[in-house]
Amino acid sequence: MPGAISSEDYEWACFAAQQAAEKALKALCQHLGGATLGHSLLRLLKDLPPENQPGQHLFKKAANLDKFYIITRYPNGFDWGAPMDYFDQADAQQAVADAEAVINYARGQIPQ
C-alpha cells in the first residue's frame, strides 16, 4: 500500500487497505471457528464472539474502510469521473492507518 501511495494510486491504496483488513479479520474468524461470509469489516467484527469484540474505535475504522470496497474499484461508481478523481493522499494514508489498526487487532487475538 505505501507503494501505491508513493505512485499516487490513492484509490488503489484505499481498496488494498480494505482488502488487507478483510483478510486479517477473516483469518481471525476462521481461527475462532466462525463463518466468514461477505466483505463487510463491520459485520465481521460484529459477528465475533463477545469475548473477542474490540472497542468502539475499531468499529469506526472498519466502517470507514468498508466505504472503499466498491467505490474505489468501479469506474461507474460515481456519477462523473473515475475513482482516481475522488481519492487523495490523505484518504489513502487514513485507510492504511485504519487497516493497520484492524490487522494489529486481529493479530493480537490469534496466539502465536
C-alpha angles and dihedrals in degrees: 000000000000086000090055090050093050088048089051091241090139098160090052092049089053092049093045090050090054091048094049091051091047092053091049092051092046089052089052092048091050091047088054092047096248134133121267104204123159133000103268112120090197091057093045090054094045091050093056116109113268093253090057097046114125127220120279092260090070093051088057091050090049092050091050091051092047088063089067098054099090109007095060094053107045124070091211095051090103128049090238134019132003130290090262088066093060107045129070140182093274091054091050095046092049091048091051092048091049091048091050090054092051093045092048090050092050091046091051091054094056114073114233 
